[in-house]
């Protein structure tokens, strides 16, 4: 029998024997070997024209291979395309290369005929795939023999017209495109739309042959793996092809050829062992109606089992789902490769606890607690000045002047921070680093790196911004008026930036300063040597507000002082003799002033504790909120945006994988 080529000529030779004839065709000459051959060709052409329908003359619309209504493949491809687009700025090109290739191949297959199914015959040297190719086509198309390799280039056999675009995609030239001999049986009708491709040996010694096999296998809709009793367990087949393509089981046929060389029992044993190897490769075997690879045995030489394979191929081709299944399996494989860069361990993100810890560290760096304590002390100190006895104020003034000589030494000691104490800049860097660690916990490496870079970039100007913020907060608080302003820091804030040696000082602990919130070198206040209520408005002093009862307390204290003075003068007058003797009354007046003054002072101090505490807490809260707002704008919001971007691409990845039709 002979095979009819797509050019309408008869040709009984394989690719190795058609050089002269192909040259003649290229020159426009028709090959013939006499009258009998010409009559046979004319008869075949007339028969084909008689059977040809108008649909065969016209290619018809190129329906999408996977564009059927309700098909889950289209949304998966759209999700994969969006996933690649969203990830280009975070992942390198090599990581996304396979996904891009799948999208390109899906787009190319979409534009070609869905009425055809391209099936490749692949096998090792001597497995008999070319003989099986000829048996399925019903005609000698591909050369067989002892010489190896026999097939040097892919050869295609198309059962119907309209497959030229598919074969062009496979880069199979016209001289290697054949037509089978069809007998008009039901099996032949079922094979309408089949495009069978015979490949070179996948284990060929020629590198070019192996490259052609790999190229075509990545483009066909299905594969028939032809193995023989000697090489069915070959490691090259399983490790290089079957194991990586385990997810393509639904479009795979594994055929044990040459069973004529085995007894019936031996053939069953080899077939069972083949199924075992496929199971170890991870390739599901379709048995008992379950989806998976079709495994069967046959003999291309004797024809045993070839009819069964033709029937299986007929049902497979008529279903017209091979292209969609292949693309779906490709999407599964691409998604599996991308899983390490999209799937996180646990639930990464910024919780409330991480945010609160970040705010606490910034507040510690900016000295919010120290500022609140200093503000509370200043409030109570002002109350003491206003309501205290004059004699006690004189004593305090004397004590302060007596200790003034040692103040410079104390200041120098306080301004020299211990080596183990962190500077304010280090505290900020530590806060940002801890926040980034909490945010990236469980994130895939590329996205974790992106989050860390975002946090570091946002923290570059954060120390200076916090320093400026604290000064602005004090200025805003002091702007409400001299003596009635709410001093946020209630401590002097140096004009320096966060240089080395600057540190948030701990107030009220006898160590460093009285609540300075400055971050520049030498910006910390020391003890009470520096006025703790100095504002940032050109040296203008910002004093805490005074409650309504202060004037009454001042008047009461003044009355007690007057009673002491009046009683003392009365007694003095009696001693001198100016006044009549009578010690009881002036003594009682003087005693009332002496006892009443401290009592008024103690009462004012007790009454001032609550307001002073609230005032200090308010100062701490304002500075804390200012630091938190600055950290939120510069670090938290950018990190949250990066995490939101990851969640978006993760949702796209889930959309790619959750609708898998191949069990991937």
C-alpha positions in Angstrom: 0.0 0.0 0.0 1.0 3.6 -0.5 0.5 6.8 1.5 -0.9 10.1 0.0 1.0 13.2 0.9 -0.6 16.6 1.5 0.6 17.7 -1.9 -1.7 15.1 -3.5 1.1 12.7 -4.6 1.8 9.0 -3.9 4.9 8.3 -2.1 6.1 5.0 -0.6 9.5 6.0 0.7 10.6 7.2 4.1 12.5 10.4 4.8 15.9 8.9 4.2 14.9 7.9 0.6 13.2 11.0 -0.7 15.9 13.5 -1.4 15.8 13.3 -5.2 12.0 13.2 -5.3 11.8 16.2 -3.0 14.2 18.1 -5.2 11.9 17.3 -8.2 8.9 18.6 -6.3 10.7 21.8 -5.5 11.3 22.3 -9.2 7.6 21.9 -9.9 8.0 18.5 -11.7 5.5 15.6 -11.0 7.1 12.3 -10.2 5.8 9.2 -12.0 7.2 5.8 -13.0 4.9 4.9 -15.8 1.4 4.6 -17.0 0.3 2.2 -14.2 1.5 4.6 -11.5 -0.2 7.6 -13.2 -3.5 5.7 -13.4 -3.3 4.7 -9.8 -2.7 8.2 -8.7 -5.6 9.6 -10.8 -7.9 7.0 -9.5 -7.0 7.8 -5.9 -7.4 11.5 -6.6 -10.9 11.0 -8.1 -12.0 8.9 -5.2 -10.8 11.5 -2.8 -12.7 14.3 -4.6 -15.9 12.2 -4.7 -15.7 11.7 -0.9 -14.7 15.2 -0.1 -17.4 17.5 1.3 -17.6 21.3 1.2 -16.5 21.3 4.8 -13.3 19.5 3.8 -12.5 22.2 1.1 -12.9 25.0 3.6 -10.9 24.9 6.8 -13.7 26.3 8.8 -13.4 28.5 11.9 -10.4 28.0 14.1 -12.2 27.3 17.4 -10.3 27.8 20.6 -8.9 24.6 22.0 -9.9 25.5 25.5 -12.4 28.3 25.0 -15.5 26.2 25.6 -18.2 27.7 27.7 -17.8 26.7 31.4 -14.3 25.5 30.9 -12.2 26.2 34.0 -9.0 26.6 32.0 -9.7 30.2 30.8 -10.0 31.8 34.3 -6.9 29.8 35.3 -4.9 31.2 32.4 -6.2 34.7 33.1 -5.2 34.3 36.7 -1.7 33.1 35.7 -1.3 36.0 33.4 -2.2 38.4 36.2 0.1 36.6 38.5 3.0 36.9 36.2 2.3 40.6 35.7 2.0 41.4 39.4 5.2 39.5 40.2 7.6 40.9 37.6 8.8 43.6 40.0 9.5 41.1 42.8 10.7 37.9 41.0 13.5 37.4 38.6 12.8 36.5 34.9 14.1 33.0 35.3 11.6 32.2 38.0 8.7 33.3 35.8 10.1 31.9 32.5 8.1 28.6 32.6 4.9 30.4 33.4 5.5 32.8 30.5 6.2 29.9 28.2 2.9 28.2 29.2 1.0 31.4 28.5 2.7 31.8 25.1 2.0 28.2 24.1 -1.6 28.5 25.3 -2.1 31.6 23.2 -0.6 29.9 20.2 -2.7 26.8 20.6 -5.8 28.9 21.0 -5.5 30.3 17.6 -5.3 26.9 16.0 -7.8 24.2 15.2 -9.7 22.5 18.0 -10.9 19.9 15.6 -7.5 18.2 15.6 -5.6 16.4 18.3 -1.9 16.1 17.9 -0.5 12.9 19.4 3.2 12.1 19.4 4.8 8.6 19.4 7.9 8.7 21.6 10.2 5.9 22.5 13.7 4.6 22.9 15.9 3.1 20.2 14.5 -0.2 19.0 11.2 0.1 20.9 9.2 -0.3 17.7 7.5 3.1 17.7 8.0 3.6 13.9 6.5 0.1 13.3 3.5 1.1 15.5 3.3 4.4 13.6 3.0 2.5 10.3 0.5 0.0 11.9 -1.8 2.8 13.1 -1.6 4.6 9.7 -2.2 1.4 7.8 0.7 2.1 5.4 4.5 2.2 5.4 5.3 5.8 6.2 8.2 5.7 8.6 11.2 3.5 7.9 11.9 0.6 10.1 15.0 -1.6 10.3 18.0 -2.6 12.2 20.0 0.5 11.3 19.9 3.1 14.2 18.7 5.7 14.3 16.0 5.0 11.8 13.9 8.1 12.3 16.0 11.3 12.1 13.2 13.9 12.0 9.5 14.1 13.1 7.1 12.7 10.6 3.4 13.6 10.7 0.3 11.7 9.6 -2.9 13.7 9.5 -6.3 11.9 9.1 -8.1 15.1 8.0 -7.4 18.4 6.4 -6.9 21.7 8.3 -4.0 20.7 10.4 -1.4 22.7 8.5 -1.2 25.4 11.3 -0.6 22.8 13.9 2.2 21.2 11.9 3.7 24.5 11.2 3.8 25.1 14.9 5.7 21.8 15.3 8.1 22.9 12.5 7.4 19.8 10.5 8.1 20.6 6.8 5.6 19.7 4.0 7.8 16.8 2.7 7.4 15.0 6.1 3.6 15.3 6.2 1.6 12.2 5.3 -2.0 10.9 5.0 -3.0 7.4 6.1 -4.9 4.8 4.1 -8.4 4.7 5.5 -10.8 1.8 5.0 -14.0 3.6 5.9 -14.6 1.6 9.1 -16.1 3.0 12.3 -12.6 3.2 13.8 -11.3 5.2 10.9 -14.2 7.6 11.3 -13.4 8.0 15.0 -9.8 8.9 14.1 -10.9 11.9 12.0 -9.0 14.8 13.5 -6.0 12.8 14.6 -2.5 14.1 13.8 0.0 11.4 14.6 3.7 12.4 14.9 6.5 9.9 14.9 9.5 11.3 16.8 13.2 10.4 16.7 14.6 8.2 19.6 14.7 10.1 22.9 17.9 8.2 23.8 19.5 8.8 20.4 23.3 9.3 20.3 22.6 12.3 18.1 22.1 15.4 20.2 19.9 17.1 17.6 17.5 14.2 17.7 17.0 14.5 21.5 16.5 18.3 21.1 13.8 17.7 18.5 12.0 15.2 20.8 12.1 17.7 23.7 10.8 20.5 21.5 7.9 18.6 20.0 6.9 17.0 23.3 6.4 20.4 24.8 3.9 21.3 22.0 1.8 18.2 21.3 -1.6 17.5 22.8 -0.9 13.9 23.9 2.0 11.4 24.0 2.1 7.7 23.3 5.2 6.3 25.1 6.3 3.1 23.4 8.4 0.8 25.5 9.7 -2.7 24.9 10.4 -5.6 27.3 14.1 -4.8 27.5 14.0 -1.0 28.1 10.7 -0.4 29.8 12.6 0.3 33.1 15.3 2.5 31.5 16.3 5.3 33.9 16.6 7.8 31.1 12.9 7.3 30.2 11.6 7.5 33.8 13.9 10.2 35.2 14.0 12.5 32.2 10.4 12.2 30.9 7.8 10.1 32.8 8.6 11.5 36.3 8.7 15.2 35.3 5.5 14.7 33.2 3.7 12.8 35.9 1.1 15.5 36.0 0.3 14.9 32.4 -1.1 11.4 33.0 -4.5 12.1 31.5 -2.9 12.8 28.1 -0.3 9.9 28.3 -0.5 6.4 26.8 2.2 4.0 27.9 2.3 1.1 25.5 4.3 -2.1 26.0 5.3 -3.2 22.5 6.8 -6.4 21.2 4.8 -8.7 23.5 5.1 -11.3 20.7 8.6 -11.9 22.2 7.0 -12.9 25.5 4.8 -15.6 26.7 1.3 -14.6 28.0 2.3 -14.9 31.7 5.6 -13.0 31.1 3.8 -10.2 29.3 1.4 -9.8 32.3 4.4 -9.7 34.7 6.2 -7.1 32.7 3.0 -5.0 32.4 2.4 -5.2 36.1 6.0 -4.1 36.8 5.6 -1.2 34.3 2.5 -0.1 36.3 4.6 -0.3 39.5 7.3 1.9 38.0 4.8 4.5 36.8 3.3 4.6 40.3 6.8 5.2 41.7 7.2 8.1 39.2 4.0 9.6 40.5 2.1 9.1 37.3 -1.5 8.0 38.0 -2.6 4.9 36.0 -6.2 5.2 34.7 -7.9 2.0 35.9 -11.5 1.2 36.9 -12.8 4.5 35.3 -10.3 6.7 37.2 -8.4 9.4 35.3 -4.8 8.7 34.6 -2.4 7.3 32.0 -3.6 4.5 29.7 -1.3 1.4 30.0 -1.6 -1.5 27.6 0.4 -4.1 25.7 0.5 -4.9 22.0 2.6 -6.1 19.1 3.1 -3.8 16.2 4.6 -6.7 14.3 1.7 -9.1 14.6 -1.0 -6.5 15.0 -2.1 -7.9 18.4 -3.6 -5.1 20.4 -3.2 -2.4 17.7 -7.0 -2.4 17.1 -7.6 -1.7 20.8 -5.2 1.2 20.7 -6.9 2.6 17.6 -10.3 2.4 19.4 -8.9 4.2 22.5 -7.3 6.8 20.3 -10.6 7.3 18.4 -12.6 7.9 21.6 -9.7 10.2 22.9 -9.7 12.2 19.7 -13.5 12.6 19.5 -13.7 14.0 23.0 -11.6 17.0 21.7 -10.4 17.8 25.2 -6.7 16.7 24.8 -5.5 20.3 24.1 -7.3 21.7 27.1 -6.0 18.9 29.3 -2.5 19.4 28.1 -2.6 23.1 28.8 -4.2 22.5 32.2 -1.4 20.1 33.1 1.2 22.7 31.9 -0.4 25.3 34.2 -0.3 22.8 37.1 3.4 22.1 36.4 4.1 25.9 36.2 2.2 26.5 39.4 4.0 23.7 41.2 7.4 25.3 40.3 6.1 28.7 41.5 4.8 27.3 44.8 7.9 28.0 46.9 7.8 31.7 45.9 4.1 32.2 46.6 3.0 29.8 49.4 3.8 31.0 52.9 4.1 28.9 56.0 1.5 30.1 58.5 -0.2 33.5 58.2 2.4 36.2 57.7 1.4 39.8 58.3 1.4 42.6 60.9 -0.8 41.9 63.9 -1.9 44.3 66.5 0.8 43.0 68.9 3.5 43.7 66.4 2.2 47.2 65.8 2.0 47.9 69.5 5.5 46.7 70.1 6.8 48.9 67.2 5.0 51.9 68.7 6.4 51.1 72.2 10.0 50.9 70.8 9.6 54.2 69.0 8.1 55.8 72.1 11.1 54.5 74.1 13.5 55.9 71.5 11.8 59.3 71.4 11.7 59.4 75.2 7.9 59.6 75.6 7.9 58.1 79.1 10.7 60.3 80.3 8.9 63.3 78.9 5.7 62.4 80.7 7.6 61.9 84.0 9.3 65.2 83.5 6.0 66.9 82.8 4.5 65.5 85.9 7.4 66.6 88.1 7.3 70.0 86.6 3.6 70.3 87.3 4.2 69.3 90.9 7.2 71.6 91.2 5.2 74.5 90.0 2.5 73.7 92.5 5.2 73.6 95.2 6.5 77.0 94.2 3.1 78.6 94.2 1.8 77.0 97.4 4.9 76.3 99.4 6.1 78.4 102.4 8.7 81.1 101.6 11.0 79.7 104.3 11.1 76.2 102.6 11.7 77.8 99.2 14.6 79.7 100.7 16.0 76.5 102.1 15.7 74.8 98.7 17.4 77.7 97.0 20.3 77.5 99.4 20.6 73.7 98.9 20.7 74.2 95.1 23.3 76.9 95.2 25.5 74.8 97.6 25.4 71.8 95.2 25.9 74.0 92.1 29.7 73.4 92.2 29.3 69.7 91.7 26.7 70.1 88.9 29.1 70.2 86.1 30.7 66.9 87.2 27.3 65.3 87.4 26.4 66.6 83.9 29.6 65.3 82.4 29.0 61.9 84.0 25.5 61.8 82.7 26.3 62.9 79.2 28.8 60.0 78.9 26.4 57.1 78.2 27.5 53.6 79.3 28.6 51.5 76.4 25.9 49.0 76.9 23.1 51.5 76.7 21.6 51.8 73.3 21.5 55.1 71.5 18.2 56.5 70.2 19.2 55.7 66.6 20.0 52.2 67.5 16.6 51.8 69.2 14.8 53.0 66.1 16.8 50.6 63.9 16.1 47.8 66.3 12.4 48.6 66.3 12.3 48.6 62.5 14.3 45.3 62.3 12.0 43.6 64.8 8.9 44.8 62.9 10.3 43.5 59.6 11.1 40.1 61.3 7.5 39.9 62.5 6.1 40.9 59.1 8.1 38.4 57.1 7.7 35.4 59.4 6.7 32.6 57.1 6.8 34.7 53.9 8.5 33.2 50.8 12.1 34.5 50.3 11.5 37.0 47.5 8.6 38.6 49.2 10.3 38.6 52.6 13.2 40.4 51.0 10.9 43.0 49.4 9.2 43.6 52.8 12.6 44.0 54.5 13.8 46.5 51.9 10.6 48.5 52.2 11.1 48.7 56.0 14.7 49.7 55.7 14.0 52.3 53.1 11.3 53.8 55.2 13.5 53.9 58.3 16.3 55.9 56.6 14.9 59.3 57.7 12.9 58.1 60.7 15.3 59.2 63.5 15.6 62.7 62.1 11.8 62.8 61.6 11.1 61.7 65.2 13.6 64.4 66.4 11.8 67.1 64.4 8.4 65.7 65.5 9.2 66.0 69.2 10.4 69.6 68.7 7.3 70.5 66.8 5.1 68.8 69.4 6.7 70.9 72.1 6.4 74.0 70.0 2.8 73.4 69.3 2.1 72.8 73.0 4.0 75.9 74.0 2.2 78.0 71.5 -0.9 78.3 73.6 0.7 81.0 75.7 3.4 81.8 78.2 2.8 80.1 81.5 -0.4 78.4 80.3 0.9 76.0 77.6 0.9 72.3 77.8 4.5 71.4 77.4 4.5 68.0 75.5 8.0 67.0 76.4 8.2 69.2 79.5 12.0 69.0 78.9 14.5 70.7 76.8 15.0 69.2 73.3 18.4 69.9 71.8 18.6 71.1 68.3 21.0 68.4 67.2 20.0 65.5 65.0 20.3 61.9 66.0 24.1 61.6 66.0 26.3 59.2 67.8 26.2 59.6 71.5 22.6 60.9 71.5 20.2 58.8 73.6 16.8 59.0 75.1 17.3 59.7 78.7 15.6 58.0 81.6 14.1 60.7 83.9 13.7 60.7 87.6 16.0 57.7 88.3 19.1 59.5 89.4 21.0 58.4 86.3 20.6 60.6 83.2 18.7 63.8 83.1 15.3 64.8 84.0 13.3 63.7 81.1 15.1 65.0 78.0 13.6 63.8 74.7 16.5 65.0 72.6 18.3 62.7 70.2 21.4 64.7 69.1 24.8 64.5 70.6 24.7 66.3 73.9 21.0 66.9 73.8 20.0 65.2 77.1 19.2 67.3 80.1 21.0 66.4 83.3 19.4 66.4 86.7 17.9 69.7 87.4 20.8 71.7 86.0 18.9 72.3 82.8 15.5 73.9 83.0 13.1 71.0 82.3 10.4 73.2 81.0 12.3 75.0 78.3 10.3 74.9 75.1 11.4 75.0 71.5 10.1 78.5 70.8 13.3 80.5 70.8 13.9 79.9 74.5 10.5 80.9 75.7 9.5 79.0 78.8 6.4 76.9 78.5 4.8 76.3 81.9 2.0 73.9 82.8 -1.5 75.2 83.2 -2.6 76.2 86.7 -5.8 74.9 88.1 -8.5 77.3 89.4 -7.8 76.6 93.1 -4.2 77.8 92.8 -5.0 81.5 93.6 -6.9 80.5 96.7 -4.0 78.3 97.8 -1.6 81.1 97.2 -3.8 83.5 99.1 -4.1 81.0 102.0 -0.3 80.6 102.1 0.2 84.3 102.0 -2.2 84.7 104.9 -0.2 82.1 106.9 3.0 84.0 106.1 1.4 87.3 107.2 0.2 85.7 110.4 3.7 84.5 111.2 5.1 88.0 110.4 2.4 89.8 112.4 2.8 87.5 115.4 6.5 87.8 115.3 6.4 91.6 115.2 3.9 91.6 118.0 6.1 89.6 120.2 9.1 91.7 119.2 7.3 94.8 120.2 6.4 93.4 123.6 10.0 92.4 124.1 11.3 95.8 123.2 8.6 97.3 125.4 6.7 99.2 122.8 3.6 97.1 123.3 1.9 96.0 126.4 2.9 92.5 127.5 0.6 89.7 126.5 2.3 86.6 124.9 -0.7 84.4 124.4 -2.3 86.2 121.5 0.8 86.9 119.3 2.1 83.4 120.1 -1.1 81.8 118.9 -1.1 83.9 115.8 2.5 83.0 115.1 1.8 79.3 115.8 -1.2 79.4 113.5 1.0 80.8 110.7 3.8 78.3 111.3 1.5 75.3 111.4 -0.9 76.5 108.7 1.8 77.2 106.1 3.1 73.6 105.9 -0.4 72.4 106.1 -1.5 74.4 103.1 1.6 73.3 101.3 0.9 69.6 102.1 -2.7 70.0 101.1 -1.7 71.6 97.7 0.8 68.8 97.1 -1.8 66.1 97.8 -4.3 67.9 95.5 -1.8 68.3 92.8 -0.9 64.6 92.5 -3.9 63.7 90.4 -3.7 66.7 87.9 0.1 66.3 87.7 -0.2 62.6 86.9 -2.9 63.3 84.2 -0.8 66.1 82.8 2.3 63.8 82.5 0.2 61.1 81.0 -1.2 63.5 78.4 2.3 64.7 77.6 3.5 61.1 77.1 0.4 60.3 75.1 0.9 63.2 72.7 4.6 62.4 72.1 3.8 58.7 71.8 1.0 59.4 69.2 3.3 61.7 67.3 6.1 59.0 67.2 3.5 56.3 66.2 2.1 58.5 63.4 5.6 59.1 62.0 6.4 55.4 62.2 3.1 54.5 60.6 3.6 56.8 57.6 7.3 55.9 57.0 7.4 52.2 57.9 4.1 50.6 58.8 2.0 51.8 55.9 4.7 50.8 53.2 5.2 47.4 54.8 1.4 46.9 55.0 1.1 47.8 51.3 3.9 45.3 50.4 2.1 42.6 52.4 -1.2 43.5 50.6 0.6 43.1 47.3 1.7 39.6 48.4 -1.8 38.7 49.4 -3.1 39.8 46.1 -0.6 37.7 44.1 -1.3 34.8 46.6 -5.0 35.1 45.7 -4.1 34.9 42.0 -1.9 31.9 42.7 -4.8 30.2 44.5 -7.1 31.0 41.5 -4.5 29.3 39.3 -4.3 26.1 41.4 -7.8 25.6 42.9 -9.5 24.9 39.6 -7.1 22.2 38.4 -8.6 19.7 36.0 -5.7 17.3 36.1 -5.5 16.6 39.8 -2.3 18.7 40.1 
